[in-house]
């Protein structure tokens, strides 16, 4: 599986486990909702700073974010 798709699925899985709407999580992470949607759909490459922001939004480490990918 493509790493972009795998990361997007992992982010979506974590977000849904926490019952967070996409808009709410995007705001908590400091991201635009449409940008987060593109990440979750594996449509774009994500920079490391964005990965850090997403992990922080979940309150987890980057390592935990990538666990299982």
VEXTIDREN-667503 format. One record per residue (C-alpha): residue number from 0; residue in one letter; z negated, y negated, x negated. Coordinates in steps of 0.02 Angstrom, whole numbers, plus 50000, padded with zeros to 5 digits. Each point is the difference from the previous one (the first is absolute). Example, Ala and Ser with C-alpha at 12.3 -4.5 7.8 and 13.67 -1.06 7.14 Angstrom:
BEGIN
r resi 0&resn A&w 49610&v 50225&u 49385
r resi 1&resn S&w 50033&v 49828&u 49931
***
This chain:
BEGIN
r resi 0&resn X&w 50000&v 50000&u 50000
r resi 1&resn X&w 50038&v 49824&u 49942
r resi 2&resn X&w 49844&v 49913&u 49930
r resi 3&resn X&w 50031&v 49847&u 50111
r resi 4&resn X&w 50002&v 50109&u 50155
r resi 5&resn X&w 49847&v 50099&u 49943
r resi 6&resn X&w 49900&v 49842&u 49966
r resi 7&resn X&w 50052&v 49925&u 50166
r resi 8&resn X&w 49945&v 50156&u 50094
r resi 9&resn X&w 49834&v 50000&u 49907
r resi 10&resn X&w 49968&v 49818&u 50045
r resi 11&resn X&w 50045&v 50031&u 50182
r resi 12&resn X&w 49887&v 50154&u 50004
r resi 13&resn X&w 49852&v 49904&u 49929
r resi 14&resn X&w 50030&v 49854&u 50118
r resi 15&resn X&w 50009&v 50112&u 50153
r resi 16&resn X&w 49845&v 50098&u 49947
r resi 17&resn X&w 49907&v 49835&u 50007
r resi 18&resn X&w 50077&v 49952&u 50168
r resi 19&resn X&w 50072&v 49841&u 49924
r resi 20&resn X&w 50151&v 49922&u 50081
r resi 21&resn X&w 50136&v 49957&u 49875
r resi 22&resn X&w 49978&v 49813&u 50029
r resi 23&resn X&w 49812&v 50005&u 49972
r resi 24&resn X&w 50015&v 50100&u 49840
r resi 25&resn X&w 50140&v 49889&u 49935
r resi 26&resn X&w 49892&v 49846&u 50028
r resi 27&resn X&w 49849&v 50082&u 49918
r resi 28&resn X&w 50107&v 50044&u 49849
r resi 29&resn X&w 50083&v 49829&u 49991
r resi 30&resn X&w 50172&v 50071&u 50040
r resi 31&resn X&w 50131&v 49956&u 50129
r resi 32&resn X&w 50008&v 50128&u 50141
r resi 33&resn X&w 50186&v 50028&u 49979
r resi 34&resn X&w 49977&v 50026&u 49813
r resi 35&resn X&w 49865&v 50130&u 50034
r resi 36&resn X&w 50115&v 50085&u 50126
r resi 37&resn X&w 50137&v 50011&u 49868
r resi 38&resn X&w 49875&v 50074&u 49876
r resi 39&resn X&w 49941&v 50129&u 50127
r resi 40&resn X&w 50181&v 50047&u 50036
r resi 41&resn X&w 50036&v 50024&u 49815
r resi 42&resn X&w 50134&v 49866&u 50001
r resi 43&resn X&w 49943&v 49897&u 49851
r resi 44&resn X&w 49928&v 50018&u 49827
r resi 45&resn X&w 49821&v 49937&u 49993
r resi 46&resn X&w 49929&v 49906&u 49852
r resi 47&resn X&w 49835&v 50049&u 49923
r resi 48&resn X&w 49914&v 49841&u 50062
r resi 49&resn X&w 50050&v 50045&u 50178
r resi 50&resn X&w 49935&v 50177&u 49974
r resi 51&resn X&w 49835&v 49925&u 49942
r resi 52&resn X&w 49993&v 49888&u 50155
r resi 53&resn X&w 50033&v 50147&u 50115
r resi 54&resn X&w 49867&v 50107&u 49916
r resi 55&resn X&w 49876&v 49856&u 50011
r resi 56&resn X&w 50044&v 49978&u 50184
r resi 57&resn X&w 49944&v 50180&u 50028
r resi 58&resn X&w 49849&v 49978&u 49886
r resi 59&resn X&w 50060&v 50138&u 49885
r resi 60&resn X&w 50062&v 50013&u 49821
r resi 61&resn X&w 50184&v 50007&u 49954
r resi 62&resn X&w 49967&v 50179&u 49942
r resi 63&resn X&w 49936&v 50046&u 50173
r resi 64&resn X&w 50151&v 49918&u 50081
r resi 65&resn X&w 50116&v 50112&u 49899
r resi 66&resn X&w 49896&v 50157&u 50026
r resi 67&resn X&w 50105&v 50135&u 50080
r resi 68&resn X&w 50168&v 49920&u 49968
***
